[in-house]
Amino acid sequence: MEREEDPVKKTQVVDARARNISHNVRCTECGSQSIEDSQADIAILLRKLIRDEIHAGKSDKEIYKKLEEDFGETVLYAPKFDLQTAGLWLSPLVVAGVAGGIWAYKKHRQRTNVHIMALNLVRGVPLTPNEKQTMLDLLTPPPSRQNIPSSWWRRWREQ
């Protein structure tokens, strides 16, 4: 009874491994589908090649390496991180950094547009309420800390 289950289990394990690997390999003909989903001739051949490699006792890493050597790095959906793919992996960080820099520059520029607002006042262009408040905030000096007596000094003077 156990002898009959062993080949079935082995076949199921091989099929599961082959499907897992096939989901991570791009079809070289279709480009947008995995070889598991594609019905192109090359995808069928690659699925057969993967099953043959599994039956030969190769590990998943060895199979991925063989596919990468035969078809190039673009055959894998998750390319490794090296000097050639650094741009691909780091581009989201660069885009986020540029967007953050533009946002910060605009925020800074919005707060320092006092010169433009002053020119508009000289030319007779009315300011918006937001511009008026910004002008007042920027041109009003903060209260001096030297003129405010501390609490113990105030109490002593009031006695």
N, CA and C atoms as an extended XYZ file, in Angstrom:
477
Properties=species:S:1:pos:R:3:atomname:S:1:resname:S:1:resid:I:1 pbc="F F F"
N         0.818       -1.191        0.000 N   MET     1
C         0.000        0.000        0.000 CA  MET     1
C         0.860        1.252        0.000 C   MET     1
N         1.933        1.287        0.809 N   GLU     2
C         2.809        2.446        0.869 CA  GLU     2
C         3.573        2.633       -0.429 C   GLU     2
N         3.892        1.545       -1.110 N   ARG     3
C         4.628        1.642       -2.375 CA  ARG     3
C         3.794        2.344       -3.441 C   ARG     3
N         2.489        2.175       -3.402 N   GLU     4
C         1.624        2.816       -4.380 CA  GLU     4
C         1.507        4.313       -4.100 C   GLU     4
N         1.555        4.717       -2.847 N   GLU     5
C         1.427        6.131       -2.488 CA  GLU     5
C         2.711        6.906       -2.749 C   GLU     5
N         3.857        6.276       -2.640 N   ASP     6
C         5.127        6.971       -2.840 CA  ASP     6
C         5.241        7.608       -4.229 C   ASP     6
N         4.972        6.885       -5.318 N   PRO     7
C         5.061        7.522       -6.631 CA  PRO     7
C         4.032        8.637       -6.811 C   PRO     7
N         2.866        8.494       -6.219 N   VAL     8
C         1.834        9.531       -6.317 CA  VAL     8
C         2.286       10.783       -5.576 C   VAL     8
N         2.794       10.592       -4.348 N   LYS     9
C         3.289       11.733       -3.574 CA  LYS     9
C         4.464       12.399       -4.279 C   LYS     9
N         5.364       11.587       -4.834 N   LYS    10
C         6.528       12.127       -5.529 CA  LYS    10
C         6.087       12.943       -6.737 C   LYS    10
N         5.115       12.462       -7.471 N   THR    11
C         4.591       13.181       -8.628 CA  THR    11
C         3.933       14.492       -8.195 C   THR    11
N         3.201       14.454       -7.095 N   GLN    12
C         2.559       15.674       -6.588 CA  GLN    12
C         3.594       16.707       -6.151 C   GLN    12
N         4.658       16.254       -5.491 N   VAL    13
C         5.721       17.160       -5.055 CA  VAL    13
C         6.430       17.770       -6.264 C   VAL    13
N         6.723       16.949       -7.271 N   VAL    14
C         7.384       17.446       -8.487 CA  VAL    14
C         6.485       18.462       -9.185 C   VAL    14
N         5.189       18.169       -9.293 N   ASP    15
C         4.256       19.095       -9.938 CA  ASP    15
C         4.162       20.412       -9.171 C   ASP    15
N         4.114       20.335       -7.845 N   ALA    16
C         4.035       21.551       -7.035 CA  ALA    16
C         5.297       22.395       -7.195 C   ALA    16
N         6.460       21.761       -7.153 N   ARG    17
C         7.714       22.499       -7.354 CA  ARG    17
C         7.776       23.113       -8.752 C   ARG    17
N         7.373       22.337       -9.757 N   ALA    18
C         7.407       22.824      -11.136 CA  ALA    18
C         6.464       24.016      -11.313 C   ALA    18
N         5.268       23.952      -10.731 N   ARG    19
C         4.333       25.076      -10.824 CA  ARG    19
C         4.879       26.301      -10.109 C   ARG    19
N         5.489       26.102       -8.949 N   ASN    20
C         6.070       27.218       -8.201 CA  ASN    20
C         7.169       27.899       -9.010 C   ASN    20
N         8.051       27.129       -9.589 N   ILE    21
C         9.124       27.702      -10.405 CA  ILE    21
C         8.536       28.364      -11.645 C   ILE    21
N         7.555       27.716      -12.279 N   SER    22
C         6.957       28.248      -13.509 CA  SER    22
C         6.254       29.579      -13.279 C   SER    22
N         5.711       29.795      -12.090 N   HIS    23
C         5.053       31.068      -11.783 CA  HIS    23
C         6.070       32.208      -11.684 C   HIS    23
N         7.317       31.894      -11.394 N   ASN    24
C         8.352       32.920      -11.227 CA  ASN    24
C         9.191       33.136      -12.478 C   ASN    24
N         8.851       32.466      -13.575 N   VAL    25
C         9.614       32.585      -14.819 CA  VAL    25
C         8.723       33.229      -15.875 C   VAL    25
N         9.241       34.272      -16.507 N   ARG    26
C         8.519       35.021      -17.530 CA  ARG    26
C         8.594       34.290      -18.861 C   ARG    26
N         7.493       34.277      -19.589 N   CYS    27
C         7.471       33.685      -20.925 CA  CYS    27
C         8.263       34.595      -21.855 C   CYS    27
N         9.231       34.038      -22.548 N   THR    28
C        10.078       34.863      -23.420 CA  THR    28
C         9.336       35.315      -24.674 C   THR    28
N         8.268       34.643      -25.020 N   GLU    29
C         7.497       35.026      -26.202 CA  GLU    29
C         6.416       36.046      -25.845 C   GLU    29
N         5.712       35.802      -24.749 N   CYS    30
C         4.610       36.697      -24.348 CA  CYS    30
C         5.139       37.927      -23.608 C   CYS    30
N         6.064       37.712      -22.702 N   GLY    31
C         6.660       38.809      -21.942 CA  GLY    31
C         5.882       39.197      -20.711 C   GLY    31
N         4.559       39.197      -20.786 N   SER    32
C         3.776       39.664      -19.646 CA  SER    32
C         3.177       38.523      -18.835 C   SER    32
N         3.306       37.296      -19.298 N   GLN    33
C         2.747       36.150      -18.588 CA  GLN    33
C         3.862       35.251      -18.080 C   GLN    33
N         3.527       34.519      -17.027 N   SER    34
C         4.471       33.500      -16.572 CA  SER    34
C         4.336       32.297      -17.495 C   SER    34
N         5.331       31.442      -17.484 N   ILE    35
C         5.246       30.264      -18.359 CA  ILE    35
C         4.165       29.301      -17.880 C   ILE    35
N         3.762       29.432      -16.619 N   GLU    36
C         2.679       28.598      -16.108 CA  GLU    36
C         1.346       28.997      -16.730 C   GLU    36
N         1.157       30.293      -16.992 N   ASP    37
C        -0.097       30.797      -17.542 CA  ASP    37
C        -0.107       30.839      -19.068 C   ASP    37
N         1.047       30.812      -19.688 N   SER    38
C         1.155       30.968      -21.135 CA  SER    38
C         0.959       29.633      -21.858 C   SER    38
N         0.421       29.717      -23.061 N   GLN    39
C         0.247       28.529      -23.896 CA  GLN    39
C         1.161       28.582      -25.120 C   GLN    39
N         2.150       29.474      -25.102 N   ALA    40
C         3.098       29.567      -26.209 CA  ALA    40
C         3.975       28.311      -26.228 C   ALA    40
N         4.494       28.004      -27.403 N   ASP    41
C         5.318       26.794      -27.549 CA  ASP    41
C         6.541       26.818      -26.641 C   ASP    41
N         7.182       27.981      -26.553 N   ILE    42
C         8.385       28.087      -25.722 CA  ILE    42
C         8.035       27.874      -24.244 C   ILE    42
N         6.850       28.324      -23.823 N   ALA    43
C         6.433       28.138      -22.429 CA  ALA    43
C         6.216       26.661      -22.124 C   ALA    43
N         5.624       25.957      -23.078 N   ILE    44
C         5.408       24.519      -22.895 CA  ILE    44
C         6.750       23.795      -22.800 C   ILE    44
N         7.692       24.183      -23.653 N   LEU    45
C         9.028       23.570      -23.611 CA  LEU    45
C         9.752       23.887      -22.307 C   LEU    45
N         9.631       25.125      -21.830 N   LEU    46
C        10.278       25.499      -20.570 CA  LEU    46
C         9.667       24.748      -19.387 C   LEU    46
N         8.348       24.564      -19.383 N   ARG    47
C         7.724       23.782      -18.304 CA  ARG    47
C         8.245       22.348      -18.312 C   ARG    47
N         8.396       21.775      -19.506 N   LYS    48
C         8.929       20.408      -19.619 CA  LYS    48
C        10.386       20.367      -19.149 C   LYS    48
N        11.170       21.394      -19.525 N   LEU    49
C        12.561       21.475      -19.098 CA  LEU    49
C        12.652       21.539      -17.577 C   LEU    49
N        11.797       22.319      -16.949 N   ILE    50
C        11.805       22.449      -15.484 CA  ILE    50
C        11.477       21.106      -14.836 C   ILE    50
N        10.483       20.422      -15.355 N   ARG    51
C        10.133       19.096      -14.793 CA  ARG    51
C        11.280       18.099      -14.968 C   ARG    51
N        11.936       18.149      -16.119 N   ASP    52
C        13.080       17.256      -16.349 CA  ASP    52
C        14.218       17.560      -15.381 C   ASP    52
N        14.463       18.839      -15.135 N   GLU    53
C        15.526       19.230      -14.200 CA  GLU    53
C        15.184       18.784      -12.774 C   GLU    53
N        13.910       18.894      -12.410 N   ILE    54
C        13.495       18.441      -11.073 CA  ILE    54
C        13.683       16.936      -10.955 C   ILE    54
N        13.299       16.189      -12.003 N   HIS    55
C        13.478       14.724      -11.986 CA  HIS    55
C        14.961       14.358      -11.933 C   HIS    55
N        15.826       15.234      -12.480 N   ALA    56
C        17.269       14.985      -12.445 CA  ALA    56
C        17.851       15.265      -11.063 C   ALA    56
N        17.038       15.834      -10.153 N   GLY    57
C        17.491       16.055       -8.785 CA  GLY    57
C        18.091       17.424       -8.536 C   GLY    57
N        17.878       18.374       -9.430 N   LYS    58
C        18.436       19.721       -9.240 CA  LYS    58
C        17.558       20.531       -8.302 C   LYS    58
N        18.207       21.459       -7.594 N   SER    59
C        17.472       22.325       -6.668 CA  SER    59
C        16.834       23.483       -7.451 C   SER    59
N        15.954       24.209       -6.763 N   ASP    60
C        15.291       25.347       -7.404 CA  ASP    60
C        16.307       26.400       -7.826 C   ASP    60
N        17.293       26.669       -6.972 N   LYS    61
C        18.327       27.659       -7.302 CA  LYS    61
C        19.081       27.266       -8.562 C   LYS    61
N        19.416       26.009       -8.669 N   GLU    62
C        20.144       25.545       -9.855 CA  GLU    62
C        19.290       25.684      -11.120 C   GLU    62
N        18.004       25.425      -10.987 N   ILE    63
C        17.111       25.552      -12.137 CA  ILE    63
C        16.988       27.019      -12.550 C   ILE    63
N        16.804       27.913      -11.568 N   TYR    64
C        16.731       29.350      -11.877 CA  TYR    64
C        18.027       29.825      -12.539 C   TYR    64
N        19.163       29.359      -12.011 N   LYS    65
C        20.455       29.760      -12.560 CA  LYS    65
C        20.598       29.296      -14.008 C   LYS    65
N        20.169       28.063      -14.295 N   LYS    66
C        20.247       27.536      -15.662 CA  LYS    66
C        19.353       28.342      -16.603 C   LYS    66
N        18.135       28.648      -16.166 N   LEU    67
C        17.224       29.438      -16.995 CA  LEU    67
C        17.788       30.835      -17.244 C   LEU    67
N        18.400       31.417      -16.207 N   GLU    68
C        18.986       32.749      -16.343 CA  GLU    68
C        20.179       32.732      -17.299 C   GLU    68
N        20.990       31.692      -17.225 N   GLU    69
C        22.137       31.585      -18.132 CA  GLU    69
C        21.688       31.379      -19.577 C   GLU    69
N        20.637       30.568      -19.772 N   ASP    70
C        20.174       30.255      -21.126 CA  ASP    70
C        19.383       31.391      -21.767 C   ASP    70
N        18.541       32.081      -20.980 N   PHE    71
C        17.619       33.064      -21.552 CA  PHE    71
C        17.866       34.496      -21.100 C   PHE    71
N        18.813       34.710      -20.214 N   GLY    72
C        19.092       36.059      -19.743 CA  GLY    72
C        18.368       36.354      -18.441 C   GLY    72
N        18.754       37.471      -17.857 N   GLU    73
C        18.230       37.837      -16.539 CA  GLU    73
C        16.761       38.243      -16.579 C   GLU    73
N        16.277       38.680      -17.741 N   THR    74
C        14.893       39.147      -17.826 CA  THR    74
C        13.878       38.025      -17.793 C   THR    74
N        14.322       36.781      -17.851 N   VAL    75
C        13.389       35.659      -17.812 CA  VAL    75
C        12.805       35.477      -16.410 C   VAL    75
N        13.489       35.972      -15.383 N   LEU    76
C        12.995       35.858      -14.012 CA  LEU    76
C        12.193       37.103      -13.648 C   LEU    76
N        11.108       36.915      -12.905 N   TYR    77
C        10.285       38.050      -12.486 CA  TYR    77
C        10.966       38.885      -11.412 C   TYR    77
N        11.811       38.300      -10.608 N   ALA    78
C        12.502       39.030       -9.545 CA  ALA    78
C        13.996       39.025       -9.846 C   ALA    78
N        14.490       40.015      -10.595 N   PRO    79
C        15.916       40.031      -10.896 CA  PRO    79
C        16.736       40.279       -9.627 C   PRO    79
N        17.961       39.756       -9.624 N   LYS    80
C        18.814       39.934       -8.449 CA  LYS    80
C        19.329       41.374       -8.404 C   LYS    80
N        19.765       41.789       -7.220 N   PHE    81
C        20.272       43.142       -7.031 CA  PHE    81
C        21.768       43.151       -7.334 C   PHE    81
N        22.141       43.844       -8.387 N   ASP    82
C        23.546       44.049       -8.716 CA  ASP    82
C        23.683       45.411       -9.388 C   ASP    82
N        24.852       45.693       -9.927 N   LEU    83
C        25.101       47.007      -10.502 CA  LEU    83
C        24.179       47.296      -11.683 C   LEU    83
N        23.849       46.286      -12.471 N   GLN    84
C        22.999       46.494      -13.644 CA  GLN    84
C        21.534       46.727      -13.264 C   GLN    84
N        21.076       46.094      -12.207 N   THR    85
C        19.665       46.233      -11.831 CA  THR    85
C        19.459       47.227      -10.690 C   THR    85
N        20.502       47.913      -10.267 N   ALA    86
C        20.380       48.868       -9.161 CA  ALA    86
C        19.379       49.968       -9.509 C   ALA    86
N        19.390       50.440      -10.750 N   GLY    87
C        18.439       51.468      -11.162 CA  GLY    87
C        17.007       50.997      -11.040 C   GLY    87
N        16.758       49.763      -11.395 N   LEU    88
C        15.417       49.193      -11.295 CA  LEU    88
C        14.961       49.129       -9.841 C   LEU    88
N        15.834       48.671       -8.968 N   TRP    89
C        15.463       48.514       -7.566 CA  TRP    89
C        15.392       49.849       -6.829 C   TRP    89
N        16.259       50.810       -7.174 N   LEU    90
C        16.329       52.072       -6.443 CA  LEU    90
C        15.456       53.169       -7.025 C   LEU    90
N        14.882       52.958       -8.199 N   SER    91
C        14.087       54.008       -8.834 CA  SER    91
C        12.895       54.461       -7.985 C   SER    91
N        12.182       53.597       -7.266 N   PRO    92
C        11.098       54.115       -6.412 CA  PRO    92
C        11.608       55.067       -5.334 C   PRO    92
N        12.783       54.782       -4.766 N   LEU    93
C        13.343       55.682       -3.752 CA  LEU    93
C        13.744       57.020       -4.360 C   LEU    93
N        14.306       56.983       -5.561 N   VAL    94
C        14.706       58.220       -6.234 CA  VAL    94
C        13.475       59.062       -6.547 C   VAL    94
N        12.423       58.436       -7.062 N   VAL    95
C        11.195       59.163       -7.392 CA  VAL    95
C        10.582       59.766       -6.126 C   VAL    95
N        10.547       59.001       -5.046 N   ALA    96
C        10.001       59.517       -3.788 CA  ALA    96
C        10.860       60.670       -3.257 C   ALA    96
N        12.167       60.564       -3.374 N   GLY    97
C        13.049       61.643       -2.928 CA  GLY    97
C        12.862       62.909       -3.731 C   GLY    97
N        12.734       62.766       -5.046 N   VAL    98
C        12.519       63.939       -5.901 CA  VAL    98
C        11.170       64.583       -5.574 C   VAL    98
N        10.133       63.770       -5.408 N   ALA    99
C         8.812       64.305       -5.071 CA  ALA    99
C         8.846       65.021       -3.723 C   ALA    99
N         9.534       64.437       -2.733 N   GLY   100
C         9.665       65.086       -1.430 CA  GLY   100
C        10.449       66.393       -1.528 C   GLY   100
N        11.487       66.409       -2.341 N   GLY   101
C        12.262       67.628       -2.534 CA  GLY   101
C        11.449       68.732       -3.183 C   GLY   101
N        10.665       68.377       -4.187 N   ILE   102
C         9.812       69.376       -4.844 CA  ILE   102
C         8.782       69.913       -3.868 C   ILE   102
N         8.180       69.012       -3.076 N   TRP   103
C         7.199       69.448       -2.088 CA  TRP   103
C         7.835       70.398       -1.069 C   TRP   103
N         9.030       70.054       -0.573 N   ALA   104
C         9.707       70.891        0.420 CA  ALA   104
C        10.083       72.249       -0.181 C   ALA   104
N        10.546       72.242       -1.434 N   TYR   105
C        10.907       73.494       -2.098 CA  TYR   105
C         9.681       74.389       -2.258 C   TYR   105
N         8.560       73.800       -2.664 N   LYS   106
C         7.341       74.604       -2.822 CA  LYS   106
C         6.870       75.144       -1.479 C   LYS   106
N         6.965       74.334       -0.422 N   LYS   107
C         6.581       74.788        0.908 CA  LYS   107
C         7.476       75.957        1.343 C   LYS   107
N         8.774       75.816        1.124 N   HIS   108
C         9.719       76.874        1.472 CA  HIS   108
C         9.434       78.132        0.659 C   HIS   108
N         9.185       77.949       -0.598 N   ARG   109
C         8.926       79.084       -1.488 CA  ARG   109
C         7.642       79.787       -1.091 C   ARG   109
N         6.645       79.027       -0.677 N   GLN   110
C         5.368       79.594       -0.267 CA  GLN   110
C         5.558       80.476        0.968 C   GLN   110
N         6.435       80.069        1.881 N   ARG   111
C         6.660       80.842        3.101 CA  ARG   111
C         7.559       82.054        2.862 C   ARG   111
N         8.370       82.023        1.829 N   THR   112
C         9.316       83.126        1.610 CA  THR   112
C         8.926       84.004        0.429 C   THR   112
N         7.691       84.024        0.069 N   ASN   113
C         7.235       84.883       -1.010 CA  ASN   113
C         6.917       86.293       -0.522 C   ASN   113
N         7.511       86.727        0.561 N   VAL   114
C         7.248       88.044        1.127 CA  VAL   114
C         7.663       89.138        0.150 C   VAL   114
N         8.768       88.923       -0.539 N   HIS   115
C         9.236       89.947       -1.484 CA  HIS   115
C         8.226       90.155       -2.597 C   HIS   115
N         7.667       89.083       -3.095 N   ILE   116
C         6.671       89.193       -4.159 CA  ILE   116
C         5.416       89.872       -3.626 C   ILE   116
N         5.011       89.507       -2.401 N   MET   117
C         3.834       90.141       -1.816 CA  MET   117
C         4.080       91.632       -1.584 C   MET   117
N         5.302       91.977       -1.154 N   ALA   118
C         5.626       93.389       -0.944 CA  ALA   118
C         5.586       94.145       -2.268 C   ALA   118
N         6.094       93.560       -3.326 N   LEU   119
C         6.024       94.203       -4.643 CA  LEU   119
C         4.578       94.385       -5.085 C   LEU   119
N         3.754       93.420       -4.822 N   ASN   120
C         2.341       93.548       -5.168 CA  ASN   120
C         1.684       94.678       -4.392 C   ASN   120
N         2.071       94.850       -3.114 N   LEU   121
C         1.542       95.963       -2.333 CA  LEU   121
C         1.970       97.295       -2.938 C   LEU   121
N         3.232       97.401       -3.350 N   VAL   122
C         3.738       98.637       -3.946 CA  VAL   122
C         3.027       98.920       -5.260 C   VAL   122
N         2.775       97.878       -6.036 N   ARG   123
C         2.124       98.054       -7.340 CA  ARG   123
C         0.623       98.296       -7.197 C   ARG   123
N         0.068       98.022       -6.032 N   GLY   124
C        -1.348       98.251       -5.821 CA  GLY   124
C        -2.213       97.035       -6.050 C   GLY   124
N        -1.595       95.879       -6.127 N   VAL   125
C        -2.372       94.647       -6.305 CA  VAL   125
C        -2.828       94.194       -4.925 C   VAL   125
N        -4.134       93.983       -4.739 N   PRO   126
C        -4.600       93.572       -3.407 CA  PRO   126
C        -4.125       92.157       -3.062 C   PRO   126
N        -3.821       91.952       -1.790 N   LEU   127
C        -3.381       90.649       -1.308 CA  LEU   127
C        -4.585       89.803       -0.909 C   LEU   127
N        -4.431       88.525       -1.045 N   THR   128
C        -5.470       87.607       -0.579 CA  THR   128
C        -5.375       87.521        0.946 C   THR   128
N        -6.424       87.065        1.605 N   PRO   129
C        -6.361       86.941        3.074 CA  PRO   129
C        -5.210       86.043        3.537 C   PRO   129
N        -4.929       84.985        2.798 N   ASN   130
C        -3.829       84.086        3.156 CA  ASN   130
C        -2.493       84.821        3.041 C   ASN   130
N        -2.326       85.618        2.004 N   GLU   131
C        -1.079       86.380        1.835 CA  GLU   131
C        -0.936       87.436        2.926 C   GLU   131
N        -2.052       88.081        3.299 N   LYS   132
C        -2.005       89.076        4.379 CA  LYS   132
C        -1.555       88.435        5.691 C   LYS   132
N        -2.119       87.265        5.997 N   GLN   133
C        -1.753       86.577        7.236 CA  GLN   133
C        -0.284       86.157        7.211 C   GLN   133
N         0.177       85.676        6.037 N   THR   134
C         1.580       85.280        5.907 CA  THR   134
C         2.486       86.486        6.107 C   THR   134
N         2.121       87.631        5.518 N   MET   135
C         2.926       88.859        5.692 CA  MET   135
C         2.983       89.255        7.164 C   MET   135
N         1.829       89.212        7.836 N   LEU   136
C         1.809       89.588        9.248 CA  LEU   136
C         2.647       88.627       10.087 C   LEU   136
N         2.549       87.336        9.804 N   ASP   137
C         3.324       86.351       10.555 CA  ASP   137
C         4.819       86.564       10.366 C   ASP   137
N         5.225       86.891        9.154 N   LEU   138
C         6.647       87.033        8.875 CA  LEU   138
C         7.211       88.379        9.322 C   LEU   138
N         6.410       89.415        9.265 N   LEU   139
C         6.912       90.749        9.580 CA  LEU   139
C         6.736       91.143       11.039 C   LEU   139
N         5.906       90.443       11.778 N   THR   140
C         5.724       90.747       13.191 CA  THR   140
C         6.839       90.074       13.983 C   THR   140
N         7.622       90.851       14.716 N   PRO   141
C         8.716       90.241       15.480 CA  PRO   141
C         8.158       89.443       16.661 C   PRO   141
N         8.865       88.413       17.056 N   PRO   142
C         8.410       87.628       18.213 CA  PRO   142
C         8.548       88.460       19.480 C   PRO   142
N         7.751       88.171       20.488 N   PRO   143
C         7.847       88.933       21.743 CA  PRO   143
C         9.215       88.735       22.387 C   PRO   143
N         9.724       89.790       22.942 N   SER   144
C        11.040       89.745       23.566 CA  SER   144
C        10.944       89.035       24.909 C   SER   144
N        11.872       88.141       25.158 N   ARG   145
C        11.877       87.382       26.411 CA  ARG   145
C        12.513       88.199       27.544 C   ARG   145
N        13.258       89.256       27.206 N   GLN   146
C        13.945       90.028       28.242 CA  GLN   146
C        12.984       90.929       29.012 C   GLN   146
N        11.934       91.390       28.395 N   ASN   147
C        11.010       92.316       29.055 CA  ASN   147
C        10.000       91.604       29.946 C   ASN   147
N         9.884       90.316       29.816 N   ILE   148
C         8.919       89.572       30.619 CA  ILE   148
C         9.635       89.081       31.881 C   ILE   148
N         9.218       89.583       33.036 N   PRO   149
C         9.875       89.128       34.267 CA  PRO   149
C         9.483       87.696       34.592 C   PRO   149
N        10.389       87.004       35.210 N   SER   150
C        10.086       85.638       35.610 CA  SER   150
C         9.113       85.668       36.781 C   SER   150
N         8.532       84.552       37.096 N   SER   151
C         7.488       84.498       38.118 CA  SER   151
C         8.018       84.869       39.508 C   SER   151
N         9.201       84.440       39.890 N   TRP   152
C         9.701       84.782       41.223 CA  TRP   152
C        10.046       86.271       41.306 C   TRP   152
N        10.511       86.870       40.222 N   TRP   153
C        10.839       88.292       40.203 CA  TRP   153
C         9.551       89.107       40.290 C   TRP   153
N         8.519       88.668       39.582 N   ARG   154
C         7.233       89.379       39.605 CA  ARG   154
C         6.642       89.344       41.021 C   ARG   154
N         6.712       88.190       41.667 N   ARG   155
C         6.179       88.081       43.014 CA  ARG   155
C         6.947       88.972       43.999 C   ARG   155
N         8.246       89.053       43.841 N   TRP   156
C         9.080       89.867       44.737 CA  TRP   156
C         8.786       91.341       44.535 C   TRP   156
N         8.583       91.753       43.247 N   ARG   157
C         8.297       93.181       42.973 CA  ARG   157
C         6.919       93.582       43.463 C   ARG   157
N         5.981       92.672       43.437 N   GLU   158
C         4.612       93.008       43.855 CA  GLU   158
C         4.492       93.109       45.370 C   GLU   158
N         5.434       92.642       46.150 N   GLN   159
C         5.357       92.688       47.611 CA  GLN   159
C         5.597       94.053       48.152 C   GLN   159
